[in-house]
Structure formats: structure tokens, C-alpha cells
Amino acid sequence: MSRQGGFIQTVCGPVDPETLGLTLMHEHLLCDLSPPALRKTELPEPEISLCNCWQIRHQWAQHRGNCLLDDEFTAIEELRDLLSVGGRSVVELTVSGISPNPEGLRRISLASGVNIIAGCGFYVEAFRDDQHLSSATDEMAERMIIDVRSGIGDSDIRAGLIGEIGISDDWTEIEQRTLLAAAIAQRETGASLNVHPPRNVAALLEIARLVRESGGDPERLILSHVDRTVFALDDLFRVADTGCVIEYDFFGIESSYYPFQDIDLPNDAMRLDAIRALIDRGHSSQITVSQDICTKTRLTRYGGHGYGHLFRNVVPVMRRKGFSETDINTLLIETPRRLLSIFDA
């Protein structure tokens, strides 16, 4: 392990942080992110083809099969493409409510040669049917602590971080307890905490406050999906000033259309402009990037950009926009290494 004594917990065991390499900080390889109502329908669906993949990708949550990633062979082949462009590690954040499969992740990692770091915890309440819906805060915290220290669920595969912890736009009482439980688990294990937040700036600030007041570490708190949440630089800087980590994880989504809310998504160039502004203000160590692939039509096999997109297509644009090699290494290697290193678990 590293000279500092820390390690990164992958689904195949601990590895030295120095071996992490280029890392995607928020992805899904095996998951079911179809909306609850769609899970109950038995209506036949068209197969994804060249004739319909654009429309299915555009309305990505209206096609049951598009929201279901359950083919290990496909995941292995997609990760081999990631390896071919230099990617080495993937953080996989499928948690309770969206069908986690830690054993499947281990098989995929062994077959592909890619490090996979699994998250643990609970998604938004509307997706959940787990036994912890009625649990007390301490009980949920204990479950996540066990996931990090011993194994996720009934497996012996240890989580490498906590999250993505799901919070809806209208926070439920259960989601509030889950967030507090996750902050406790973070404090006890030293693992980083990733939160899937509501779609408004005030909620990001409130999450940072609650985690801090619960004894969590804001510098190891990752706020996901900032791409669809923060649009003004002043607001972005307010969030950065909390000390938390800002995650731009919609890279590869180049359409402005967002099916869940009346907002205009940025494209990859606009994401880089916002990241450039954060770096220029001194927040280079508080940024992570990824693609949050959770549907079939974003995989290369179904006409999408695949897990290699950020390294194949975005990094050259970073250089064109004046990002230094130090900036790029910080975003893709150094900050992931810091956030994923565990010293007391």
C-alpha cells in the first residue's frame, strides 16, 4: 500500500492508491433506474435499433429496457473500450433501490481488468422497497458501516465509498434520516460520501451544512449532478465555498433537453467552461468529473458514446481550452485518488 498507509477498496480487494490511474467518479455498470411506474408496466417495447436509439436516448426514462443495465458481457466489452483509451478505474454508485449487484461487479472487474470501486447506501425513497425504509438513523448508519468494513449486503465485497445517497426535490423524512445516517457512516469509516441532490442550489448548501453538523467531512462530500442543478457562476462559487466537492457527471449528454424538469442542460464545452472558472478561483481540488452512464443508449453497443468518451473526446478539448496537464491530472487522477483513499475502515 501507499507510504501514507491508505488504500483504495475495490470490488476485488484493496489496492495501492498509486495504481488508481485515470478514473471515472460516477458511473453505473449494473443497475435498474427505470421509474417505479415503468417497472410495473407489461407493455411490449421496441428493441433499441439505429432507427430509434436517438429518440429513446432523448426521452431516456420512458423505455423500460433502456433504464436496465443487466448484461455483464456488455459491461465487460464496454470497459475494455475504456481501457483502450487509458481509463483504469470506475466508481460504480448503484445502491439500494436501483438493483446493486456487487458480485456481478467483481466478475466484470476480473474479466475486464478495470478497477471497480462500489458505493453503498440508499437511493431516493420512491425507488426503494428495502427493509431499512422504517429503520432508525443509527440502524441505517450501521448498515453502511458494515458495507464499508465487511461487505455490501450479504456479500463479502466491501464498498469503497458511501453513496450515491438519494434525496428527492421534495425531501422526505426517510431521505433526511438516510443523509444523516450516511454522514455518521462517513465519520466512522473515513470513506467519502456521494449525494444525489435535489435540483436546486439551496438544497446543496443545506446538504453541506447537515453533513458538517453531523460530524461528516465536507472535503470528502461529493455533490453529484451539478450539471443539472447549478447554472450561475455566483451560485457555483457559493457551493464551492462550503468546501465540498462539485461533480460534473453528465459528460456525453450533449442535448439541452432534460426530461425531468424545465431546465436547459449544458453541453460538454459549457461544462468545461464552468470547471475552468472554478479552477481559476482556486477550487481545482474540489472538482470531479464523470458521465453517469445508466442507460443502454449511452453505451457504444447501442449507438452511444461509451465509458471512454471523457478520455477519448473531452480531454483533447480540455487542452484546446487551456487546461494544463496539471489541471487534467488533478481532475482525473489526483482528486479521485484523494477521495477514494481510506485510512480507517
Secondary structure, DSSP 4 states (H G I P E B T S, - for coil): --TTS-EEEETTEEE-GGG--EEEEEE-SSEE---HHHHT-----PPP-TTTHHHHHHTTTS-GGGGEE--HHHHHHHHHHHHHTTEEEEEE---BTS---HHHHHHHHHHH--EEEE--SB--GGG--SGGGG--HHHHHHHHHHHHHT-STTSS---SSEEEEE--SS--HHHHHHHHHHHHHHHHH---EEEE--SSHHHHHHHHHHHHHTT--GGGEEE--GGGT--SHHHHHHHHTTT-EEEE--TT------TTSS-----HHHHHHHHHHHHHTT-GGGEEE-----SGGGSGGGTS--TTHIIIIIHHHHHHTT--HHHHHIIIIIHHHHHHEES--
